[in-house]
Amino acid sequence: MFNLISKVQAASLGQIGEGSNLLLESNIYDETSSTFDWMEVFNFGAQVLFLVAAIACFVYLVMGGITMITSGGEAAKKDKARNQIVFAAIGLLIVGAAFAIWRLILAVVGMSELQIGF
């Protein structure tokens, strides 16, 4: 996936010739069998989902911190902010555990080359 992104960037900068086909040069399209590699696409989708979930949890955590700072000592706002921070931390733990399980499953089934490249 990162190989394809770098090739697209190179093409946009004019570093790749006009007769070059980006799909044929990427890992997603298999030149030998002329088939689309669905595992690469699925892996890319998983990468995006993990990244979006982690960013969402982090943003929710920061919002809870801001709510805590601006609560002004009000008990209801402090409780709401504390719950928001706790839920965001639990969400981050769940995303981390799902990421670890994903890598473990890929290693067990012998597809470690598809591991997420964070």
C-alpha positions in Angstrom: 0.0 0.0 0.0 2.8 2.4 0.9 4.6 1.4 -2.3 1.5 2.4 -4.3 1.2 5.7 -2.4 4.9 6.6 -3.1 4.4 5.7 -6.8 1.3 7.9 -7.0 3.3 10.7 -5.5 6.1 10.1 -7.9 3.7 10.1 -10.8 2.2 13.4 -9.7 5.7 14.9 -9.6 6.4 13.6 -13.1 9.1 11.1 -11.9 7.4 8.1 -13.6 7.1 7.9 -17.4 3.8 8.2 -19.1 3.7 4.6 -20.3 3.9 3.3 -16.8 0.9 1.6 -15.2 0.6 2.2 -11.4 -1.7 -0.8 -10.8 0.7 -3.1 -12.5 3.6 -1.7 -10.4 1.8 -2.0 -7.1 1.3 -5.1 -4.9 -2.5 -5.0 -5.3 -2.5 -6.1 -8.9 -0.8 -9.4 -9.6 0.9 -9.3 -13.0 1.2 -13.1 -13.4 -2.4 -14.0 -13.0 -4.0 -10.7 -13.9 -6.2 -10.8 -10.8 -6.8 -8.3 -8.1 -5.3 -9.3 -4.7 -8.3 -9.0 -2.3 -6.2 -9.7 0.8 -4.2 -6.5 0.1 -7.5 -4.6 -0.2 -8.9 -6.1 3.0 -5.6 -5.4 4.8 -5.7 -1.8 3.7 -9.3 -1.5 4.9 -8.3 -2.9 8.3 -5.4 -0.4 8.5 -7.8 2.4 7.9 -10.3 1.1 10.4 -7.7 0.8 13.1 -6.3 4.2 12.4 -9.8 5.9 12.4 -10.8 4.1 15.6 -7.5 5.1 17.4 -7.9 8.7 16.3 -11.5 8.8 17.4 -10.6 7.5 20.8 -7.8 10.0 21.2 -10.0 12.9 20.1 -12.7 11.7 22.6 -10.0 11.6 25.3 -8.8 15.1 24.6 -12.4 16.4 24.6 -12.9 14.8 28.0 -9.8 16.5 29.3 -11.0 19.9 28.0 -14.4 19.3 29.6 -12.6 18.5 32.9 -10.5 21.7 32.7 -13.5 23.9 31.9 -15.8 22.2 34.4 -15.2 25.0 36.9 -15.6 22.7 39.9 -19.2 21.6 39.0 -19.7 18.1 40.1 -21.9 17.1 37.2 -19.5 18.4 34.6 -16.5 16.7 36.4 -18.3 13.4 36.5 -19.2 13.7 32.8 -15.6 14.5 31.9 -14.3 11.6 34.0 -16.6 9.2 32.4 -15.6 10.5 28.9 -11.9 10.0 29.8 -12.5 6.5 31.1 -14.6 5.5 28.1 -11.9 6.9 25.7 -9.2 5.0 27.6 -11.2 1.7 27.4 -11.7 2.4 23.7 -8.0 2.8 23.1 -7.4 -0.5 25.0 -10.0 -2.3 22.8 -8.4 -0.9 19.6 -5.0 -2.0 20.8 -6.2 -5.5 21.7 -8.0 -5.8 18.3 -4.8 -4.7 16.6 -2.7 -7.3 18.5 -5.3 -10.0 17.7 -5.3 -9.1 14.1 -1.5 -9.4 13.9 -1.7 -12.7 15.8 -4.3 -14.2 13.4 -2.2 -13.1 10.4 0.9 -14.7 11.8 -1.0 -18.0 12.7 -2.5 -18.4 9.2 0.9 -17.6 7.6 0.1 -14.2 6.1 2.6 -12.2 8.2 3.6 -10.2 5.0 0.1 -8.6 5.2 0.7 -7.3 8.7 -0.3 -3.7 9.3 2.6 -1.4 8.8 2.3 1.1 11.6 
